């Protein structure tokens, strides 16, 4: 008797299972819920695509950059005001002494590091959208840090070479003043670039608009550098042609060489199928 009851229960369960598979109870909410939570039905969903806005490392970097700009920018208000007042003004020979303290110069260098981080993030977005989205490294944050380190090395090597060349032809006081102006121009470029990076990461700014503004920042940086080199080194002598040669040799040539190196580096980082 018990064996017959067990066989009947198994037969009933098997029949219900067949009915459920065939969709006879598809409108039954209880059975649909059971089917949805059962591991025997359904299929795995597609993975969520990677986005910079979901990367915790990138979010931490941008948040830290914002806090640093707000806190140290407010504390260095006097330094920025002095630099802005003399940005488009010819320097006086007697007031060519170094007025910035070591702490203020450390803040300026830290702003340059932030500028390199922003350049690394924007370059990663442009490369992943326009060139490739498959890299040899699995960590996208590592690629951002690598690109930022390359930009930081570029500024360090360029300013070191310019200092060595300027020491040969100009006085040390003018050389120090020119490097200070270079650092401040980089700080201004980083402050201009920060809102664009935020829009690019979190608000889906178009790549075309971001590339146009990125080119505007580079042109702004180079034009100010050209103007400051003329004011500091060549204004009193009236040597405008020499200033063009100086600018092409120590600004445009390193920039073109760096661009070629970035193209080769991008080809090395991407996976060629």
N, C-alpha and C positions, 0 to 999 in steps of 0.2 A: 504493500500500500504506500509506504513512504517512498519507495523507489519510483513508483508510478507518478506520485506527486512531484518528485524532483525532476523527472523527465518532462512533465507537463510545464513546470516553471521554466526549465531551460528552453523548451520549444517556444513558449510565450515570449521570453526575453529575446530569442533569436528573431522572432517575427517582428517585434517592436524595433529591433535594430535595423532590419531590412526596410521597414516602413520609414524609419527616420532617414536612412540613406537615400531612399527614393523620393523624399520630399512630401510625404503624405501629411506630416504634421509641421509643415514649414511655417504656418500661421499661428502655431501654438507658442505663446511667449515663454512658457516654462521650458518646453523642449528646446526652443531656440537658445535660451540662456544656457541650458546644459550643454548644448552643442558648441556654443561659443567658447565655453570654459573648458571644453574637453580637449585633450592633447591629440585625439584621434582625428580631428577635423581642422580645416583651415590650412594656411600656409604662412611662412615667415614674411614679414614686411620688408620693404626696401630700406637700407640704412639711410639715415639722415646725412645729406651732403655736408662737407666741411665748410664752415664759414668763420671768418675772422671774428665776427661779433660773438660767437660762441666759444672762442678760445680764451681760457682764463688767463693765460700768460700775457696775451696781447691786451686784454682788459686791464690787467694790473699795471702794465707798462704805461698805457695811456692815462690811467688814473694817477699814477705816480708823477708823470710828466705834468699833468694839470696842477696837482698840489705843489709841485716844485715851482712852476711858473708863477702861481698866485702868491705863495709864501715868500720866496726869495725875490721875486719881482717887486713886491711891496717893500721889502727891506732894502733893496738896492735902487730905490727910486731916485736918490741923488745921483748915483752913477749913470743911470739911463738919461736923466735930464741933462747932465753935463755933456754926454755923448751926442744926444740929439741936437743940442744947441750948436755944437761944432761940427755937425755932420756935413753941412753944405757951406761951411765957412772956412776960409783959408787960415791955417794955424799961424800964430805969431811966433817969431823966433825966440823971444824971451820967455814965452809961456809954454815952451816945448818940453817941460820937465814932466816926470811921471807923477801924477797926482793920485792914481788909484792905489788902494791898499792891497795887500796880499789876499785878504779875505774877499774883496770885491773881484779880483782877478780869478780866484777860485770859483766864484759864482759864475763868471762869464764863461770859463772853461766848461763848467757843468751844463750851462745852456747850450754850448756847442755839442756836448755829448747827447743832449736831448734832441738837437737838430739832426744828428746822425741817426738816432733811433727813429725819428719820424721819416727820414729819407729811406731807411731800411724797410719800414712798413709800407710806405707808398710804392717803393720799387718792387716789393714782393707782390703787391696787388696788381701792378701793371704787368709784371712778368707772367703771373699766373693767368691773367685774363687775355693777354695779347700774344704770348709765346707758348707757354705750356702750363698745365696744372699738375703734372706728374714729375716729381723730383726724386733724386737718388736718396734723400733723407726722408724718413717718415715724419719727423717732427717739423712742423711748419714754423714753430717758434724758434727752433734752432736756425732755420734758414733766415728768418728776420734778423736774429742776432748776428749771423754771419755777414749779411749785407750791411748792417749797421757798423760792424767792425771794419769792413772794407772802406766805407765812407770816412770813418774816423782816421784810418791809416792814410787815406788820400789827403785829408786836410793837414795831418801832421807832416807828411813827407813834403807837401807843397810849401807849407810855411817854413819848414827847415831849409829847403833849397832856396827859397826867396831870401831868407835871412843871410845865408852864406853869400849869395850874389850881391845883396845890398851892402854887405860889409866891405866889399871890394870897391864899390863906386861911391857910396854915400857914408855919412857919419852914423855912428851907432845910435845916436839919439833919434834921428829920423827913421832908422830901421825899426826901433822899438815902437815908435809912434805908428808906423805903417802896420805892424803886426797887430797892435791893439785895435786899429781901425778894421782890419780883416776879421778879427774875432767879433767885434761888435756888429759888423755887417752880417756875419753868419748867425748871430743871435737874432737879429731882426728878421732874417729869412726863416728861421725856425718858428718864430712867433707867427709869421704869416702862414706858414705851412700847417700849423697845428689844427685850425678849424677845418681845413680841407681833408686832413687825415681822418678826423672825427666823422665828417660827412661821408667819406669813402667807406669807412668801416661799418658804421652803425645806421646810416640813412640811405644806402644804395645810390650814392652819387655816381653818375655815369663816368666811364673810363675816359671818354673823350674830354669831358669838362675837367676832370682831374688832371689829365695830361696837359691841357692848355694852361691851367693854373700853375702846374709844376714848371712848365717852360717859362711862364711869367716870372716865377720866383728866381729861376736860374738867370734870366736876363736882367732882372732887378739887381741881383747879387753882382753880376759882372759889370754892369754900368756904374754902380756905386764904387766898385773896386777901381775901375778905370779913372773915375773922377778923383778919387782920393789919391791914387798914385800920381796924378798930374799935380794936385795941390801940394803934396808933400815933397816930391822929388824934382819936378820939372817946371813948376809955375814961375819961379823967380828967374830961371834961365831962358824961358820962352822956347823950350825945346818940345814942341808938340809932336813932331814926327818921331823923336826918340821915345816919347811916351807911348806911342802906338807900337813901336818895335818892342819896348819893354813889356807892354801888356800882352802882345802876341806870344812872346817867348816864355813868359813866366805865368800866364793865366790861360790863354787859349790852347797852347800846346799841351800842357798837363791835363786840361779838361778833355781834349780829344783823345789823348792817350788813355785817360781813365775810362772814357766811353768805350773804346775798343777793348779794354781789359774787362769791362762789365759784360760785353757781348760774349767774349770767350768764356767768362765765368758762368754765364747763363747756359751756354751750350754744354758746359761740364756738369752743371747741376741737374739739367733736365734728363729724363729717360727717353732715349731714342728708340722708337718701336720699329 
